[in-house]
Amino acid sequence: MQRQLLRVFQKLNQDDFFLNGVHYFEKALAKILSLFMIGVVLASAIDLGLVLFRVIASPPENFLNRILIDIFGFFLNILIALEILENITAYLRKNVIHVELVIVTSIIAVARKIIILDFEKVEGIDVIGLGIAVFALSVSYWIVRNTKPSTD
């Protein structure tokens, strides 16, 4: 009995066995996260549909001002959620995090922030910060695109 327990403990203590367990845990969690993200995308799309229906049914006076920008924000939120879902599924497929997808998702998120930005309520430092973020993400994207090996 003690030898069997010793063998089980030795097996549990092996690095490969432990790393396989961690790998399976990561895969299971990524699958759960992808299911949650599908739910978020569906709920967001339904919410966007309801908002569009309300706007079309009774268009407000200042449609081209704030409401149109809010609708663009809804669309971009859904695109960001889809990009995050793509990041998760790419991880499940190849077991690595794709830096290019993460950078593209970040660019979309910053673009969303710029599009919905109310310039009357922000300070100059906020705009400067967003400009620096856009520049850094653009340079990062350029570096990743130009340094990755060709798959052609």
C-alpha positions in Angstrom: 0.0 0.0 0.0 2.8 2.4 0.9 4.6 1.6 -2.4 1.5 2.4 -4.4 1.1 5.7 -2.6 4.7 6.5 -3.2 4.4 5.7 -7.0 1.3 7.9 -7.2 3.1 10.7 -5.4 6.1 10.4 -7.7 3.9 10.5 -10.7 2.1 13.6 -9.4 5.5 15.2 -8.7 6.8 14.7 -12.3 7.0 18.0 -14.3 5.5 16.5 -17.4 2.4 15.2 -15.6 2.0 18.5 -13.8 2.4 20.6 -17.0 -0.1 18.4 -18.8 -2.6 19.1 -16.0 -2.0 22.8 -16.3 -2.4 22.6 -20.1 -5.7 20.8 -19.8 -6.9 23.3 -17.2 -5.9 26.2 -19.6 -7.8 24.6 -22.5 -10.9 24.0 -20.4 -10.9 27.5 -19.1 -10.4 28.9 -22.6 -13.4 26.9 -23.8 -15.5 28.3 -20.9 -14.4 31.8 -21.7 -15.2 31.4 -25.4 -18.8 30.3 -24.4 -19.1 33.3 -22.1 -17.8 35.6 -24.9 -20.4 34.1 -27.3 -23.1 35.0 -24.8 -21.7 38.5 -24.5 -21.7 38.9 -28.3 -25.2 37.6 -28.7 -26.5 39.9 -25.9 -24.7 42.9 -27.4 -26.1 42.2 -30.8 -29.6 41.9 -29.4 -29.1 45.1 -27.5 -27.9 46.9 -30.6 -30.9 45.6 -32.6 -33.2 46.9 -29.9 -31.5 50.3 -29.9 -31.6 50.5 -33.7 -35.3 49.5 -33.7 -36.1 52.3 -31.2 -34.2 54.9 -33.1 -35.8 53.9 -36.4 -39.3 53.7 -34.8 -39.0 57.2 -33.3 -36.0 59.1 -34.6 -34.8 61.8 -32.2 -34.1 65.4 -33.2 -30.3 65.2 -32.9 -29.8 61.8 -34.5 -26.6 62.8 -36.3 -25.0 64.0 -33.0 -24.7 61.8 -30.0 -27.1 58.9 -30.8 -25.3 58.0 -34.0 -22.0 58.1 -32.2 -23.4 55.9 -29.5 -24.6 53.4 -32.2 -21.1 53.3 -33.6 -19.9 52.6 -30.1 -22.2 49.6 -29.9 -21.0 48.3 -33.2 -17.4 48.6 -32.2 -18.1 47.0 -28.9 -19.4 43.9 -30.8 -16.3 44.0 -33.0 -14.0 44.1 -30.0 -15.9 41.2 -28.4 -15.6 39.2 -31.7 -11.8 40.0 -31.8 -11.5 38.7 -28.2 -13.4 35.6 -29.2 -11.0 35.2 -32.1 -8.1 35.5 -29.7 -9.5 32.8 -27.6 -10.2 30.4 -30.5 -6.8 31.1 -32.0 -5.3 30.1 -28.6 -7.3 26.9 -28.6 -6.2 26.0 -32.1 -2.5 26.7 -31.8 -1.9 26.9 -28.1 -0.2 30.3 -28.4 -1.4 33.8 -27.9 -1.3 35.7 -31.3 0.3 39.0 -30.6 -1.0 40.5 -33.9 -4.6 39.7 -33.0 -4.1 41.3 -29.5 -2.7 44.4 -31.1 -5.5 44.6 -33.7 -8.0 44.2 -30.9 -6.3 47.0 -28.9 -6.3 49.3 -32.0 -10.1 48.7 -32.4 -10.6 49.5 -28.7 -8.7 52.8 -29.0 -10.4 53.7 -32.2 -13.7 53.1 -30.5 -12.7 55.4 -27.7 -11.7 58.1 -30.2 -14.9 57.8 -32.2 -17.2 58.1 -29.1 -15.0 60.7 -27.5 -16.9 63.8 -26.4 -14.4 66.6 -27.1 -16.4 69.0 -25.0 -15.8 66.9 -21.9 -12.2 65.8 -22.2 -9.0 67.5 -21.5 -6.1 67.9 -23.8 -4.0 65.4 -21.8 -6.6 62.7 -22.6 -6.3 63.4 -26.3 -2.5 63.3 -26.1 -2.7 60.0 -24.3 -4.9 58.5 -26.9 -2.6 59.8 -29.6 0.4 58.2 -27.9 -1.6 54.9 -27.6 -2.5 55.0 -31.3 1.1 55.7 -32.3 2.5 52.9 -30.0 0.0 50.4 -31.2 0.6 51.3 -34.8 4.4 50.9 -34.4 3.8 47.6 -32.6 1.6 46.3 -35.4 4.1 47.4 -38.0 6.9 45.6 -36.2 4.9 42.4 -35.7 3.8 42.4 -39.4 7.2 43.0 -40.7 9.2 40.6 -38.5 7.0 37.5 -38.6 8.2 34.7 -40.9 6.5 34.4 -44.2 3.8 31.7 -44.4 3.5 31.9 -48.2 
